[in-house]
Amino acid sequence: MTRTPFVTTRTFFSLSGLLAGILAATAQTAAQSSEQAASRIEQVIVSASREPEVGLNLALPWARIDDEALKLTGAVHINQIMQRAPGTWISRGNGQESLVALRSPVLTGSGGCGAFYTAWDGISLRAPGFCNVNQLFDVNSEQAGAIEVIRGPGTAVYGANAVHGVINTLTADPRQGPENAYAVEAGPDDYYRVRGEFRARHGDHALGAYFNGVADGGYKDNAGFDQQKLTLRHDFIGEQWEVTNALEATNLNQETSGFVAGFEAYKDPDLKTVNPNPEAYRDSFALRAYSRWQRDTNLGHLSITPYVRRTTMEFLQHFLPWQATEKNGQESLGLRVALSDSNEGFSWRTGVDIDATRGWLREVQDDDFSPNQPIGVHYDYEVDALSAALYAQGNWQLTSRWGLAAGLRLEENSYDYNNQTADGSACAPEASNCRFFRPADREDDFSNGSVNLGLTYALSDSHRVYLRGAQGFRPPQAAELYRLQSGQEVAELDSETITSVDLGMRGNLGALSYDASIYSMRKEDVIFQDADRQNVSGAKTRHEGVEFSVYWTGQSGWYAGIDGNVARHRYDSAANLLGSRLDIEGNDIDTAPRHFGSARFGRDLTVNNRDLRAELEWVHMGSYYLEPDNQHEYEGHELLNLRVAMDLNRDFSTTLRVTNVLDEDYAERADFGFGSYRYFVGQPRGVFLEFAYRPE
């Protein structure tokens, strides 16, 4: 098979043309727009250390999507907004399902989600060891105050799962924004959404309540969903204590559609709307709450944050021929205690993180399929897990130009597994090579440490160069340890580890702001399922690439920007991987496009005292291989999206959103399995209209 070039000619000219236009416009308007460009790179970032920091000075690659972009995009699915973060691809499944790629390939399987730390106000959406590939639908990203992304291993304040990066959704500040705001939206295929925001301020107290509900009939047959999200936040500033209380709940009831099969089936008009699994469904509920208490003491600034977390999920495993039903859930109690301080040349933070969780999983097959996949209970277990960590992170201003950041984290993760059904094979004694094996009760412990070290150099007041080295780790997930197959009695797994080196530069040139990084990462003891369907560790992968953001703000409200990356993600060992027949060392990892990104061009202006904003967005997805042997490929795609927001009068506004303007045939995600090409079909052109009311 002839491999698509690393960067296609079409992509090269598209990027070159956009950058040339930005640079030309910058030369004309640099003096007028330098303040706006500077503000972009000098945004305050809280995810790096859990304390506000000026992003310009951070020795790590970050991205921030603010509430203005969130409101304009009005994402139906979180992948539509995360295209604004370079190196980030949230692969859309059916309905609200997703898979994450963050400075990585799209990672699948029972532990694939463990490579990413997805969080709500810094608190992990799922407990360590109990991730779910779809966990981003547990957070109210639609009404967030901002979404911050750290690419590559996190700092010392993050532990398990902060391997390829961190996605942190921040709740909206109740002290900012209108007191009340309401919106209704309608789109194709019986799509309807309502949103409400309510804020009250009284003295030292501020309260915010944010709600949105969606009903979607679905583009494909029998593939709609209903989803509701609620966020509550209360802030109090007293004489001694500053307190933030927050609660968030989400509920999803989804009819799920499976892959359509066959080469380029997403282009076939007779298959595009077909749901091959009309019986499939997914029901999910998540609830989280925390109370953060902060005050100054003689030792420094003290922060105490207890929190709770609860999730439940039930779904049909339509992607497997025997179609078992899985039910899982977790309940957690956590505590974070931190002490921090700063002076003119030095700032530090040290703390303790504790997370105690009881997780459970039950898998049952209702119909007999074969002796190896029998009717009845496949798995039924509980796991009591405890995660405890100590960390320290510091920043030194060594000279007027040089800065140093360093951090250390030590973490212990333990599991106490209790099998609730018979030990051993789930099949009858006469069955050979039973697919499902339940290990006996056991305890497992994993100790890990990570360090990070970063240097920054100020070329000038508005330009920084940084060099960073960092480590990350993830212990095995519970499903990898205790959900075994084909007679495997014990999974002797090690924690995955990653080592990363970054060289980056950010700054502004008049009206132009830029942020770019070059990285190289090596991951070891990668957990995978081998050709005998055994869960094993020991594989290696490597990841190298360039990520960049370039934004320009011109005269008369014009603006443009591009976020992109060019990367290689490869197998670095000859792993006997399930689904592979060849030596895969050096091959591209499947579902790892070598380049993808987005660009936008728009204008803010005032017409007859009414604000108007129009934005055209281009989305590029490069080609990628569909399996480890690199024998099958998806060609990639290009999409255009249009957004126009306009004030109708002082209180009312409207937003028109047109997705896939050119009505391209494309796949949200492609793979190759069970001997066939398989695709999640991309949505055709969609027109969404929103009316909002914000009384002054």
C-alpha positions in Angstrom: 0.0 0.0 0.0 1.3 3.5 -0.9 1.5 5.6 2.2 -0.1 9.0 2.1 2.6 11.7 2.3 3.5 13.0 5.8 2.0 16.3 4.8 -0.2 16.4 1.7 0.1 19.1 -0.9 -3.4 20.2 -0.3 -2.7 20.6 3.4 0.7 22.3 2.8 -0.9 25.0 0.6 -3.8 25.5 2.9 -1.5 26.0 5.9 0.9 28.1 3.9 -1.8 30.3 2.5 -3.4 30.9 5.9 -0.1 31.7 7.6 0.9 34.0 4.8 -2.3 35.9 5.1 -1.9 36.2 8.9 1.7 37.4 8.6 0.8 39.9 5.8 -2.1 41.3 7.9 0.2 41.5 10.9 2.7 43.7 9.2 0.0 46.2 8.5 -1.7 46.2 12.0 1.0 45.2 14.5 1.0 48.5 16.4 -2.7 48.6 16.8 -3.3 45.1 17.9 -0.3 44.1 20.1 -2.2 44.5 23.3 -4.8 41.8 22.2 -2.1 39.4 21.1 -0.1 39.8 24.3 -3.2 39.1 26.4 -3.5 35.7 24.7 -0.1 34.4 25.8 -0.4 36.1 29.2 -3.6 34.3 30.2 -3.8 33.1 33.7 -3.5 29.3 33.9 -4.6 27.4 37.0 -4.1 23.8 35.9 -0.3 23.7 36.1 0.0 24.0 39.9 -3.7 24.5 41.1 -2.7 28.2 41.6 -3.1 31.1 39.2 0.0 31.6 37.1 0.8 33.7 34.0 0.9 31.3 31.1 3.8 33.1 29.3 6.2 32.0 32.0 5.2 28.4 32.3 7.8 25.8 31.3 5.3 23.4 29.8 3.0 23.2 26.7 -0.6 24.4 27.5 -3.7 25.6 25.8 -6.7 27.4 27.2 -10.2 27.6 25.6 -12.1 30.5 27.2 -15.8 30.9 27.8 -16.1 33.2 24.8 -15.0 30.4 22.4 -17.2 27.9 24.3 -20.3 30.1 23.8 -19.7 30.8 20.1 -19.0 27.2 19.3 -22.0 25.9 21.2 -20.6 22.4 20.9 -23.0 19.6 20.3 -20.2 17.2 21.1 -17.0 18.0 23.0 -14.8 17.2 20.0 -16.1 20.4 18.3 -14.5 22.7 20.9 -11.4 20.7 21.6 -10.2 21.2 18.0 -9.0 24.6 19.3 -6.3 22.9 21.4 -3.2 21.7 19.3 -2.4 18.1 19.5 -5.8 17.2 20.8 -8.4 15.1 19.0 -11.5 13.9 20.8 -12.7 11.2 18.4 -16.5 11.3 18.3 -18.4 8.0 18.6 -22.1 7.7 18.4 -24.2 10.1 20.4 -22.0 11.5 23.2 -19.4 8.8 23.2 -15.8 9.6 22.5 -12.2 8.5 22.6 -9.2 10.7 23.5 -6.1 11.4 21.6 -3.8 14.0 23.3 -0.3 14.0 22.1 -1.0 10.3 21.3 -2.9 8.0 19.0 -6.5 7.3 19.9 -6.2 4.8 22.7 -8.8 2.0 23.0 -9.3 -1.0 25.2 -10.1 -1.4 28.9 -7.1 0.7 30.0 -6.7 3.1 27.0 -8.4 5.9 28.9 -5.8 5.6 31.7 -3.3 7.6 29.8 -5.2 10.9 30.2 -6.1 12.9 33.3 -9.5 14.3 32.7 -10.7 16.6 35.5 -13.3 19.0 36.8 -11.7 21.9 38.8 -8.6 19.7 39.1 -10.4 16.7 40.5 -10.3 13.5 38.3 -13.6 12.7 36.7 -13.1 9.0 37.6 -11.1 7.5 40.4 -7.5 6.2 39.7 -7.9 2.7 38.3 -11.5 3.1 37.2 -11.3 5.2 34.0 -13.9 5.0 31.2 -13.1 5.9 27.6 -16.3 8.0 27.5 -15.8 9.9 30.7 -15.7 13.3 29.1 -19.5 13.2 28.8 -19.6 13.3 32.6 -18.6 17.0 32.7 -20.6 20.1 31.9 -18.1 21.4 29.4 -20.8 23.3 27.5 -21.2 25.9 30.4 -17.6 25.8 31.7 -15.7 28.9 32.6 -12.8 27.5 30.6 -11.1 24.3 29.5 -7.3 24.0 30.1 -5.1 21.4 28.5 -1.6 20.3 29.4 0.1 18.3 26.7 2.5 15.5 27.9 3.0 14.4 31.5 1.5 16.7 34.1 3.3 18.5 36.9 3.8 17.1 40.3 0.2 18.0 41.4 -1.0 15.3 39.0 -0.4 11.6 39.5 -1.9 8.5 38.1 -3.1 8.8 34.4 -1.4 12.1 33.7 0.7 10.4 31.0 -0.1 11.9 27.7 -1.8 15.0 29.1 -4.4 16.7 31.2 -7.8 18.1 30.2 -9.2 20.2 33.1 -12.7 21.7 32.8 -13.1 24.8 35.1 -16.4 25.8 36.6 -17.7 29.3 35.7 -17.1 32.0 38.2 -20.4 33.2 39.7 -19.1 36.7 40.1 -18.6 37.1 36.4 -21.3 37.3 33.7 -25.0 38.3 33.6 -27.2 37.6 36.5 -29.5 35.5 34.3 -29.2 34.1 30.8 -31.5 31.7 28.9 -31.1 30.0 25.5 -33.1 27.7 23.3 -31.6 26.0 20.3 -32.9 23.8 17.5 -31.1 21.7 14.8 -31.5 18.9 12.4 -32.9 15.4 13.2 -35.1 16.7 16.1 -32.2 18.3 18.0 -33.3 20.6 20.7 -31.3 22.2 23.6 -32.2 24.5 26.4 -29.7 26.3 28.6 -30.0 28.5 31.7 -27.5 30.4 33.8 -28.4 32.0 37.1 -26.1 34.1 39.3 -26.7 35.9 42.6 -24.3 38.1 44.5 -24.8 39.3 48.0 -22.0 40.7 50.1 -19.3 38.1 50.5 -21.3 35.4 48.8 -21.8 34.5 45.2 -24.0 31.7 43.8 -24.1 30.3 40.3 -26.4 27.7 38.8 -25.9 26.4 35.3 -28.2 23.9 33.5 -28.5 22.5 30.0 -30.7 19.7 28.6 -30.5 18.2 25.1 -32.9 15.9 23.1 -31.4 14.6 19.9 -33.3 12.3 17.5 -30.1 11.2 15.9 -28.9 11.3 12.3 -28.9 7.5 12.1 -31.9 5.2 12.7 -32.7 4.6 16.4 -29.7 6.5 17.5 -30.9 9.5 19.5 -30.0 10.6 23.1 -31.3 12.7 26.0 -28.8 14.4 28.3 -29.0 16.7 31.2 -26.3 18.6 33.1 -26.3 20.7 36.2 -23.5 22.7 37.9 -23.9 24.6 41.1 -21.1 26.8 42.6 -21.0 28.9 45.8 -18.1 31.3 46.6 -17.6 33.0 50.0 -14.8 35.4 50.9 -14.6 35.9 54.6 -12.1 37.7 56.9 -10.1 34.4 57.3 -11.4 31.8 55.0 -12.1 31.7 51.3 -14.5 28.9 50.4 -15.7 27.4 47.1 -18.4 24.8 47.1 -19.3 23.1 43.9 -21.6 20.3 42.7 -22.1 18.8 39.3 -24.5 16.1 38.0 -24.9 14.7 34.6 -27.3 12.1 33.1 -27.3 10.4 29.7 -29.8 8.1 28.1 -28.6 7.1 24.7 -29.7 4.8 21.9 -26.4 3.7 20.4 -25.4 3.1 16.8 -22.6 0.8 15.9 -20.0 0.9 13.1 -21.1 0.6 9.5 -18.9 -2.0 7.8 -17.3 -2.2 4.4 -14.6 -0.2 2.6 -15.6 3.6 2.6 -19.1 2.6 3.7 -19.5 6.2 5.1 -19.8 7.3 1.5 -22.6 4.9 0.7 -26.0 6.8 0.9 -27.8 3.4 1.6 -25.6 2.8 4.6 -24.9 6.2 6.1 -28.2 6.3 8.1 -28.4 2.6 8.9 -27.9 1.5 12.5 -26.7 -2.0 12.5 -27.3 -2.3 16.3 -30.8 -0.8 17.0 -30.9 -2.7 20.3 -27.8 -1.0 21.7 -28.1 1.6 24.5 -26.0 3.4 27.1 -27.3 4.9 30.4 -24.9 6.9 32.5 -25.1 9.1 35.7 -22.3 11.0 37.4 -22.3 13.2 40.5 -19.3 15.0 42.0 -19.0 17.7 44.7 -16.2 19.4 46.6 -15.7 22.1 49.2 -12.4 24.0 49.0 -11.3 26.0 52.1 -8.4 28.4 51.8 -6.6 30.8 54.2 -3.3 32.3 54.9 -1.3 30.9 57.9 2.1 31.5 59.3 3.4 28.6 57.3 1.9 29.7 54.0 -1.4 29.6 52.1 -3.4 26.5 53.3 -5.9 24.8 51.1 -8.2 21.9 52.2 -10.5 20.2 49.7 -12.6 17.2 50.6 -14.7 15.8 47.7 -17.1 13.0 46.8 -17.6 11.2 43.5 -20.2 8.7 42.3 -20.9 7.2 38.8 -23.1 4.4 37.4 -23.3 3.1 33.9 -25.2 0.4 32.0 -24.7 -0.4 28.3 -25.0 -3.2 25.8 -21.7 -4.3 24.3 -23.0 -4.1 20.8 -19.4 -4.0 19.5 -18.9 -7.7 20.4 -20.8 -10.5 18.6 -22.2 -12.0 21.8 -23.6 -8.6 23.1 -23.4 -8.9 26.8 -24.7 -6.2 29.1 -22.3 -4.4 31.4 -23.1 -2.5 34.6 -20.4 -0.6 36.5 -20.0 2.1 39.0 -17.8 3.7 41.6 -18.2 5.7 44.8 -15.3 7.8 46.1 -14.2 10.0 49.0 -11.2 12.2 48.6 -9.1 14.8 50.4 -6.5 17.2 49.2 -4.4 19.3 51.6 -1.9 21.7 50.2 0.4 24.4 51.5 1.9 27.1 49.3 3.8 30.4 49.4 5.6 32.8 47.2 8.0 35.8 47.4 9.7 37.9 44.8 11.9 35.1 43.5 10.5 31.8 44.7 7.1 30.1 44.9 6.3 26.6 46.1 3.5 24.2 46.7 3.4 20.9 48.6 0.6 18.7 49.5 -1.1 15.3 50.2 -3.7 13.7 48.0 -5.9 10.8 49.2 -8.6 9.0 47.2 -10.6 6.1 48.5 -12.9 4.3 46.1 -15.2 1.3 45.9 -15.7 0.2 42.3 -17.8 -2.6 40.9 -18.5 -4.3 37.6 -21.0 -6.9 36.5 -21.2 -8.4 33.0 -24.1 -10.7 32.0 -25.0 -12.3 28.7 -28.7 -12.9 28.2 -28.6 -15.2 25.1 -26.5 -18.3 24.5 -23.9 -17.6 21.8 -21.3 -20.3 21.9 -19.6 -22.7 24.4 -16.7 -20.1 24.7 -19.1 -17.1 25.2 -21.9 -18.7 27.3 -25.1 -17.3 28.6 -25.0 -16.0 32.2 -22.6 -14.0 34.4 -19.2 -13.4 32.9 -17.8 -11.1 35.6 -19.1 -9.8 38.9 -16.6 -8.2 41.2 -15.9 -5.3 43.6 -12.6 -3.5 44.2 -11.7 -1.3 47.2 -9.0 1.1 46.0 -6.8 3.6 47.8 -4.6 6.2 46.3 -2.2 8.2 48.5 0.4 10.7 47.3 2.9 13.3 48.5 4.2 16.0 46.1 6.2 19.2 46.0 6.4 21.7 43.1 8.6 24.8 43.1 9.4 27.8 40.8 12.6 29.9 41.1 13.4 33.1 39.3 17.1 32.6 39.1 18.0 35.8 37.3 16.1 38.5 35.4 16.0 36.1 32.4 16.3 32.6 33.7 13.6 30.6 35.6 13.5 27.1 37.0 10.6 24.8 37.8 10.9 21.4 39.5 8.6 18.9 41.0 8.5 15.5 42.6 5.6 13.2 43.3 5.4 9.8 45.2 2.2 7.8 44.9 0.9 4.5 46.1 -2.1 2.8 44.5 -3.6 -0.3 46.1 -6.5 -2.6 45.1 -8.4 -5.1 47.2 -10.3 -7.2 44.7 -13.3 -9.4 45.7 -14.8 -11.8 43.2 -18.6 -12.0 43.7 -19.1 -15.1 41.5 -17.4 -18.4 41.1 -13.6 -18.3 40.6 -12.2 -19.5 37.3 -13.8 -20.1 34.0 -17.3 -18.7 33.2 -17.8 -21.6 30.8 -18.9 -25.2 31.2 -16.0 -27.6 32.1 -16.1 -29.2 28.7 -15.6 -25.9 26.9 -12.0 -25.1 25.8 -10.4 -21.7 25.6 -13.2 -19.9 27.5 -13.3 -16.2 26.7 -14.0 -15.2 30.3 -11.9 -16.0 33.4 -12.6 -14.7 36.9 -9.4 -14.6 39.1 -9.6 -15.4 42.8 -9.7 -12.7 45.5 -6.4 -10.8 45.7 -4.6 -7.6 46.6 -2.3 -5.6 44.4 -0.1 -2.5 45.1 1.7 -0.2 42.8 4.3 2.4 43.9 5.3 5.1 41.5 7.2 8.3 41.4 7.7 11.1 38.9 9.8 14.2 38.5 9.7 17.2 36.3 12.2 19.9 35.6 11.8 23.0 33.4 14.0 25.9 32.4 12.7 29.2 30.9 14.6 32.0 29.3 13.2 35.4 28.6 14.4 36.6 25.2 12.5 39.8 25.9 9.4 41.0 27.9 7.1 39.2 25.5 9.1 36.1 24.3 10.0 33.0 26.3 11.9 29.8 25.4 11.6 26.8 27.6 13.1 23.3 27.9 11.2 20.7 30.0 11.8 17.1 31.0 9.0 15.2 32.7 7.8 11.8 33.7 4.3 10.3 34.0 2.8 7.0 35.1 -0.3 5.0 35.3 -0.9 1.9 37.3 -2.9 -0.9 35.7 -6.7 -0.3 35.6 -8.9 -2.6 37.6 -10.4 -4.0 34.4 -6.9 -4.9 33.1 -6.1 -6.8 36.3 -9.4 -8.6 37.0 -11.3 -8.9 33.8 -9.3 -11.7 32.3 -9.7 -14.0 29.3 -8.7 -17.3 27.8 -7.6 -19.0 31.1 -5.3 -16.2 32.3 -5.5 -16.7 36.1 -3.4 -13.7 37.1 -2.3 -10.6 35.3 1.2 -9.7 36.4 1.3 -6.1 35.2 3.6 -3.2 35.8 2.7 0.5 35.8 3.1 2.2 32.5 5.7 5.0 32.5 6.6 7.8 30.1 9.6 10.1 29.8 9.1 13.4 27.9 11.4 16.2 26.6 9.9 19.5 25.3 11.6 22.5 23.7 9.1 25.3 23.2 8.8 29.0 22.5 5.9 31.4 22.9 5.4 35.2 22.6 3.9 37.9 20.6 5.0 40.0 17.6 2.7 43.0 17.5 -0.7 41.7 16.5 0.6 38.1 16.3 0.8 35.6 19.2 2.4 32.3 18.8 3.1 29.1 20.9 5.1 26.2 19.5 6.8 23.1 21.0 8.8 20.2 19.8 8.6 17.0 21.8 9.9 13.5 22.1 8.4 10.9 24.4 9.2 7.3 25.2 6.6 5.0 26.9 7.6 1.8 28.6 5.8 -1.2 30.1 2.8 -0.5 27.9 -0.1 -2.8 28.8 -1.7 -4.6 25.9 -3.6 -7.7 25.0 -1.5 -10.3 23.2 -2.4 -12.7 20.5 -3.6 -15.2 23.2 -5.9 -12.6 24.7 -3.7 -12.3 27.8 -3.3 -8.9 29.5 0.5 -8.3 29.6 2.9 -5.4 29.9 6.3 -4.7 28.5 5.7 -3.1 25.1 7.3 0.2 24.2 6.1 3.1 22.1 7.6 6.4 21.0 6.0 9.7 20.2 7.6 12.7 18.4 6.1 15.8 17.0 5.6 19.6 16.6 2.6 21.4 18.0 1.8 25.1 17.2 -0.8 27.8 17.7 -0.7 31.1 15.8 -3.2 33.8 16.4 -3.6 37.2 14.9 -5.8 40.1 15.9 -6.2 42.9 13.4 -7.9 46.2 13.0 -11.7 46.6 12.8 -12.3 43.3 14.7 -10.6 40.9 12.2 -8.9 37.9 13.7 -7.5 34.6 12.5 -5.8 31.6 14.1 -4.5 28.1 13.5 -3.9 25.2 15.9 -2.1 22.2 14.6 0.4 19.4 15.0 2.6 17.2 12.9 3.6 14.0 14.7 4.6 10.3 14.5 3.4 7.8 17.1 5.1 4.4 16.6 5.6 1.0 18.1 9.1 0.7 19.6 9.2 -3.0 20.3 8.1 -6.2 18.6 5.0 -6.8 20.7 2.9 -9.9 20.0 -0.2 -7.7 19.7 -3.7 -9.1 19.3 -4.8 -8.5 15.7 -1.3 -8.2 14.4 0.3 -10.9 12.2 3.6 -9.1 11.4 6.6 -7.5 13.1 5.1 -4.1 14.1 8.3 -2.5 15.5 8.6 0.9 13.8 5.1 0.8 12.4 2.7 3.7 13.1 0.3 3.0 15.9 -3.2 2.5 14.6 -5.5 5.6 14.6 -2.6 8.0 14.9 -2.9 10.6 12.1 0.5 12.2 11.3 -1.2 15.7 11.1 -4.4 17.3 12.1 -5.6 20.7 13.2 -8.0 23.5 12.7 -7.9 27.1 11.6 -10.5 30.0 11.8 -10.9 33.4 10.3 -13.5 35.8 11.6 -14.6 39.3 12.6 -16.1 41.1 15.5 -17.9 44.4 14.7 -20.7 46.6 15.7 -23.5 47.5 13.3 -26.2 50.0 14.4 -25.0 49.6 18.0 -25.4 45.8 17.8 -22.5 43.4 18.2 -21.9 40.8 15.5 -19.4 38.1 15.2 -18.8 35.8 12.2 -16.3 33.0 12.1 -15.4 30.4 9.4 -13.5 27.3 10.7 -11.5 24.8 8.7 -10.9 21.4 10.2 -8.2 19.1 8.8 -7.8 15.4 9.7 -4.9 13.6 8.1 -4.9 10.0 7.0 -4.1 7.2 9.5 -3.7 3.4 9.6 -6.4 1.3 11.1 -4.5 -1.7 12.5 -0.9 -2.4 13.8 0.3 -4.1 10.6 -0.4 -0.8 8.7 -2.2 -2.6 5.9 -5.5 -0.6 5.9 -5.9 3.2 6.0 -8.4 6.0 6.3 -7.8 8.8 3.8 -8.6 11.7 6.1 -11.0 14.6 5.5 -11.4 18.4 5.5 -14.5 20.2 6.9 -15.8 23.8 7.0 -17.9 25.2 9.8 -19.6 28.6 10.0 -20.8 30.5 13.0 -22.6 33.9 13.2 -23.6 35.5 16.5 -25.6 38.8 16.5 -27.3 40.9 19.1 -31.0 41.5 18.1 -31.4 44.2 20.8 -30.2 45.0 24.3 -31.5 41.7 25.8 -31.9 39.3 22.9 -29.3 37.7 20.6 -29.1 34.8 18.1 -26.4 32.5 16.9 -26.4 30.5 13.6 -24.1 27.5 13.5 -23.6 25.5 10.3 -21.5 22.4 10.6 -19.9 20.6 7.6 -20.9 23.5 5.3 -19.8 21.6 2.2 -21.7 18.5 3.2 -18.6 16.3 2.9 -18.8 12.5 3.3 -16.4 11.6 6.1 -15.8 9.3 9.1 -15.6 10.6 12.6 -13.5 7.5 13.3 -12.4 4.5 11.3 -10.9 1.2 12.3 -10.4 -2.3 10.9 -11.8 -5.3 13.0 -13.3 -8.7 12.5 -11.9 -8.7 8.9 -13.7 -5.5 7.8 -13.3 -1.8 7.5 -15.6 -0.1 10.1 -16.7 3.5 10.4 -18.5 5.9 12.6 -20.3 8.0 10.0 -19.7 11.7 10.1 -22.6 14.1 10.4 -23.9 15.7 7.2 -24.4 19.4 6.9 -26.3 20.7 10.0 -27.9 24.0 10.6 -28.4 25.0 14.3 -30.2 28.2 15.4 -30.1 29.5 18.9 -32.0 32.4 20.6 -30.6 33.8 23.9 -32.1 36.2 26.4 -29.8 38.0 28.8 -31.8 40.8 30.6 -29.7 43.7 31.8 
